[in-house]
Amino acid sequence: MRGVFSFCGRKHFDESSEIIVEAIRETVTYGARSWKYTTRILVGWSDRGLRTLQ
């Protein structure tokens, strides 16, 4: 499983820091408390081709 920090830089997302923060917000919103949950959000977004928050 890829870790959260493997999503830093422009390889996966154009605005990686903003997208990672948004994934952390979603993690907290859904009451999850693990980096694994956040990583799965990021993997899903990356797999769907999401590059920015807009």
N, C-alpha and C positions, 0 to 999 in steps of 0.2 A: 504494500500500500504506500502510495506516495504521501509524504508528509506535507503539512501546511507550507513549510518554508521552501519546498520544491516549486511552489507557484510564484515565488518572487522573481521579478524580472519580466521581460516582454515575451518570453517563450510561449506562455499560455494566455496571458492577458495584457492588454495595452496599458491598463491602469491597475497594476497588480496590488499596490498597497490599498487602494480604495476598495477593490473587490474583496480582498482578504478581510478588511474591516467589516464590510457588509456581510460576509459569510459568518464572521464571529457574532455580529448582531443577530442574524437568523438563528444561530446556535443557541444564544441566550434566550431569545424570544420563545423558542420551542422547549426550553427547559433542559436542554442537553448540556452536559458538562465535560465534554471530551474533545480533544483535538481530532480524534478519529471522525467524529460527527462533522466537524468543520471541514476536514479534508474531503469527506464524501460530498459535501455541498460543492466544494471547489471542483472536484472531479466531474460531477454532474454538469456544472456550468461549462467546464472546459470541453467535455464530450459533446455538448450541444452547440459549441462554437461561439459561446458568449465571449466577447473580447473587452467590452466596456459595460458600465452600469446603465448607459442610456439606450 
